[in-house]
Amino acid sequence: MSEGIDPSRPARPARAARRGLPGSAAYTGQVRSALPSSRRPRAAALLSLCIALPLLAGCSLLAGPTPQTPPRETPKSPETAPQFVPGGTAEQNLPAFTEALRVFSASQQPVTGAPVVDAVAAVGFDKTAMQVSFDETKTGLAADSIYVSVRIGADCLVGQVVAEDRSFVAKQLPAVGPGGDICLIGNTRPIDW
């Protein structure tokens, strides 16, 4: 006989079984709440209030005036067409670049890279100094707009033609990048035609 065990005394159930804890023989599947039954409705209401208040506060952030996109100002057609200045600066050739994009946007050609580049090159700009964005996104959707640029020295002529309404923008900007020789940041389409 081992010490401390009295064979005449009945065995006591394990502590978990006496308390009705999961995994014990006396577990009934009901979980007792730590709150008395009179406080449960108050606790549920308080919990609901704590969840609802942040949600309602978030809704008030959404209320208010809807921002309006300002209309784009499309450059008007000049009385005489600007001429490309061979060997000229970006500033001198911005009017010719703008006119090339204006004529293209008024045409019926598709808003894709090749026709935009060809329209700019037809004015006299060098294709080897150009960059153009891709016609499609990485997921295969048609691009919302096409960006085209021409680097002239340390400056760039950058244009955007929007596919939806064929509006366009043309700007003169400084070249970027470590060597100061990039006009469009990111991957661009090779101009190989």
WONORMO-V445338 format. One record per residue. N is the residue number from 1. RES is the residue in one letter. PHI is phi in whole degrees, 0 to 359 (NA if undefined). PSI is psi in whole degrees, -180 to 180 (* if undefined). D_CENTER is the distance of its C-alpha to the mean C-alpha in Angstrom with 2 decimals. Layout:
N & RES & PHI & PSI & D_CENTER
N & RES & PHI & PSI & D_CENTER
This chain:
1 & M & NA & 139 & 77.58
2 & S & 272 & 156 & 74.75
3 & E & 289 & 144 & 74.97
4 & G & 87 & -8 & 73.43
5 & I & 250 & 124 & 73.27
6 & D & 257 & 112 & 75.93
7 & P & 293 & -19 & 76.48
8 & S & 279 & -15 & 78.27
9 & R & 267 & 134 & 75.27
10 & P & 292 & 148 & 72.57
11 & A & 290 & 141 & 69.15
12 & R & 273 & 141 & 66.48
13 & P & 296 & 154 & 63.20
14 & A & 301 & 154 & 60.25
15 & R & 301 & -41 & 58.42
16 & A & 296 & -39 & 55.22
17 & A & 292 & -38 & 57.33
18 & R & 295 & -35 & 59.12
19 & R & 273 & -9 & 55.89
20 & G & 73 & 37 & 54.32
21 & L & 278 & 153 & 51.27
22 & P & 303 & 141 & 49.14
23 & G & 92 & -4 & 50.80
24 & S & 257 & 163 & 54.28
25 & A & 292 & -29 & 57.03
26 & A & 270 & 5 & 57.21
27 & Y & 289 & 129 & 53.50
28 & T & 258 & -4 & 53.31
29 & G & 93 & -5 & 49.58
30 & Q & 261 & 138 & 49.29
31 & V & 254 & 128 & 47.42
32 & R & 277 & 139 & 49.05
33 & S & 281 & 149 & 46.92
34 & A & 284 & -18 & 47.33
35 & L & 265 & 143 & 47.66
36 & P & 298 & 155 & 50.83
37 & S & 299 & -26 & 50.57
38 & S & 287 & -22 & 51.09
39 & R & 264 & -11 & 47.90
40 & R & 299 & -46 & 45.55
41 & P & 299 & -38 & 44.78
42 & R & 294 & -42 & 44.05
43 & A & 296 & -41 & 41.76
44 & A & 295 & -41 & 39.86
45 & A & 294 & -42 & 39.54
46 & L & 296 & -41 & 38.36
47 & L & 296 & -43 & 35.72
48 & S & 298 & -42 & 34.51
49 & L & 295 & -41 & 34.40
50 & C & 295 & -30 & 32.41
51 & I & 279 & -40 & 29.75
52 & A & 287 & -37 & 29.79
53 & L & 300 & -49 & 29.64
54 & P & 297 & -34 & 26.16
55 & L & 293 & -42 & 24.84
56 & L & 291 & -36 & 26.67
57 & A & 296 & -37 & 25.57
58 & G & 296 & -35 & 21.88
59 & C & 294 & -35 & 22.77
60 & S & 292 & -24 & 24.28
61 & L & 290 & -28 & 21.09
62 & L & 278 & -19 & 19.58
63 & A & 287 & 152 & 22.73
64 & G & 132 & -178 & 23.16
65 & P & 290 & 144 & 22.55
66 & T & 279 & 129 & 19.58
67 & P & 295 & 142 & 18.04
68 & Q & 254 & 134 & 19.13
69 & T & 281 & 124 & 17.52
70 & P & 293 & 146 & 20.39
71 & P & 293 & 143 & 22.01
72 & R & 283 & 139 & 21.71
73 & E & 266 & 105 & 25.00
74 & T & 279 & 128 & 25.95
75 & P & 302 & 139 & 28.70
76 & K & 280 & 157 & 32.03
77 & S & 291 & 129 & 34.30
78 & P & 287 & 161 & 36.82
79 & E & 295 & -42 & 40.52
80 & T & 240 & 137 & 41.08
81 & A & 296 & 130 & 38.50
82 & P & 293 & 149 & 37.49
83 & Q & 255 & 144 & 38.71
84 & F & 292 & 136 & 37.07
85 & V & 254 & 102 & 38.82
86 & P & 300 & 131 & 39.48
87 & G & 76 & 3 & 39.16
88 & G & 281 & 173 & 37.76
89 & T & 278 & 171 & 35.05
90 & A & 297 & -40 & 31.46
91 & E & 297 & -41 & 32.59
92 & Q & 292 & -31 & 35.50
93 & N & 262 & -1 & 33.43
94 & L & 301 & -42 & 30.50
95 & P & 300 & -40 & 32.51
96 & A & 292 & -38 & 33.14
97 & F & 295 & -45 & 29.49
98 & T & 298 & -42 & 28.50
99 & E & 294 & -38 & 31.31
100 & A & 298 & -42 & 30.28
101 & L & 290 & -36 & 26.80
102 & R & 296 & -45 & 28.53
103 & V & 296 & -42 & 30.99
104 & F & 297 & -45 & 28.39
105 & S & 294 & -26 & 26.29
106 & A & 278 & -12 & 29.57
107 & S & 277 & 180 & 30.48
108 & Q & 257 & 8 & 29.80
109 & Q & 294 & 150 & 28.41
110 & P & 294 & 146 & 25.16
111 & V & 277 & 82 & 22.03
112 & T & 225 & 170 & 21.65
113 & G & 299 & -48 & 22.15
114 & A & 300 & -49 & 25.88
115 & P & 296 & -34 & 27.19
116 & V & 293 & -47 & 25.22
117 & V & 299 & -44 & 26.55
118 & D & 298 & -37 & 29.98
119 & A & 294 & -40 & 30.09
120 & V & 289 & -39 & 29.42
121 & A & 292 & -32 & 31.90
122 & A & 296 & -25 & 34.49
123 & V & 285 & -27 & 34.78
124 & G & 134 & -4 & 35.77
125 & F & 286 & 147 & 32.73
126 & D & 278 & 124 & 32.88
127 & K & 298 & -30 & 30.50
128 & T & 290 & -16 & 30.81
129 & A & 262 & 7 & 29.22
130 & M & 259 & 157 & 26.19
131 & Q & 227 & 149 & 22.67
132 & V & 217 & 147 & 20.57
133 & S & 280 & 168 & 17.14
134 & F & 286 & 154 & 17.12
135 & D & 283 & -24 & 18.07
136 & E & 231 & 155 & 15.93
137 & T & 282 & 174 & 12.64
138 & K & 293 & -17 & 13.33
139 & T & 264 & 6 & 13.71
140 & G & 89 & 7 & 16.30
141 & L & 273 & 152 & 14.90
142 & A & 295 & 140 & 16.12
143 & A & 294 & 142 & 14.05
144 & D & 292 & -31 & 13.39
145 & S & 205 & 162 & 15.19
146 & I & 244 & 131 & 17.26
147 & Y & 255 & 138 & 17.64
148 & V & 224 & 145 & 21.15
149 & S & 218 & 156 & 22.92
150 & V & 228 & 125 & 26.51
151 & R & 269 & 128 & 27.62
152 & I & 232 & 102 & 30.93
153 & G & 65 & -127 & 32.27
154 & A & 267 & 7 & 30.04
155 & D & 240 & 162 & 28.08
156 & C & 231 & 144 & 25.59
157 & L & 258 & 118 & 25.46
158 & V & 242 & 131 & 21.84
159 & G & 231 & 152 & 21.24
160 & Q & 228 & 131 & 18.56
161 & V & 242 & 122 & 19.71
162 & V & 273 & 129 & 17.71
163 & A & 292 & -39 & 18.69
164 & E & 297 & -50 & 18.90
165 & D & 242 & 5 & 21.40
166 & R & 61 & 22 & 22.38
167 & S & 285 & 163 & 21.94
168 & F & 214 & 161 & 21.71
169 & V & 222 & 142 & 21.49
170 & A & 225 & 132 & 23.53
171 & K & 221 & 156 & 23.70
172 & Q & 256 & 125 & 25.70
173 & L & 225 & 157 & 23.91
174 & P & 287 & 148 & 25.24
175 & A & 293 & 153 & 24.55
176 & V & 237 & -177 & 22.57
177 & G & 98 & 167 & 22.85
178 & P & 300 & -36 & 25.76
179 & G & 264 & 1 & 28.17
180 & G & 63 & 36 & 26.86
181 & D & 231 & 20 & 26.63
182 & I & 241 & 136 & 22.97
183 & C & 255 & -42 & 21.48
184 & L & 251 & 123 & 18.10
185 & I & 278 & 140 & 16.23
186 & G & 102 & -173 & 15.13
187 & N & 286 & 135 & 16.74
188 & T & 235 & 161 & 18.52
189 & R & 283 & 137 & 20.83
190 & P & 294 & 138 & 24.50
191 & I & 262 & 92 & 26.74
192 & D & 239 & 27 & 29.68
193 & W & 241 & * & 31.34
